[in-house]
Amino acid sequence: MREPLTSLQNPRAKRAVRLRDRRSRDREGCFIIEGFRELRRAVQSRLPLEEVFFCRQFFLGENEPRLVADAVENCAATAVETGEGVFRKISYRDRPDGLLAIAAKPNWSLERLEVAGNGPPMILVAQAIEKPGNLGTLLRTCDAAGVTGVMVVDSCTDIFNPNVVRASVGSLFTVPIIETTSEEAMRWLVERKIMTVATSPDAKIDYSAADLTGPLALVVGSEQYGLDEGWLSKTDTLVRIPMAGSADSLNVAVANAVVLFEAVRQRRISAHREGLDS
């Protein structure tokens, strides 16, 4: 068995630190996945992994070494044991759990989105989202709601930012997600006759009164500026989320969750009624 990696000057350790930076990720075509839950999702999705760094001093039980073995067996990863000092150096978390992997960035395109599955498609279009934490939370919510896929358009943040991976709790690897432009996204949605819906405080329709049972794309915009005029002017249906207090808006990830799960609720009721009628 190899001795744990203990030198902070080791090229492998220095590379892992370097991949925190977007320019390095873009140049090398790789990104990092840190954390047990995040790595487990990646392994379950059979995401190809280059290396898995692990530090036994941070392990809580038997699940962590088992996951390292699974990553080696199922994702072609090379396991690299480190000492505590090296792992603290390569980790970007205040409380590391002893697992960090390097993966090649997947090349995801529009062809990845399949809308011919069971039931009408439900897609999220996230335009110009600026904060990695919000983008990750959007992905996690989409996973929970069972969306068909996510389009990240006019991106202002790297979808492979470590904080996107962390906030998504690995949903980045389970939800079909692609990066494209607004123009390409609009054309793709129109060609497939998918209705676009967006929230606006000036909308006349309450989100719960809108029919969200058909093919649907929920479009959300930047935290600071909201959707741009190009989307607002071409969106099929604008809905509002009523505010009972003094706040006049919700965080983009929260608003997304409200509307998506209303769509889920409506679809369940519709499916139940169809079952009774058949």
Protein Blocks (a to p, Z undefined) as FASTA:
>chain_A
ZZddfbfkbmklmmmmmmmpmklmmmnopacdedjklmmmmmmnopacfbdcddfklpgb
lmlmmmmmmmmmmnopacddddfklmmmmpcbfbdghiacddddddddfklpcckbghja
dddddehiablklmmmmmmmmmmnopabdcdehiabdfkbfklmmmnnommmmpccdddd
fklmmmmmmmnopacddddfkbmbdfklpcckbccddddddfklopafklmmmpfbdcdd
ddfblbfbdcfklmmmmmmmmmmmmmmmmmmmmmmmZZ
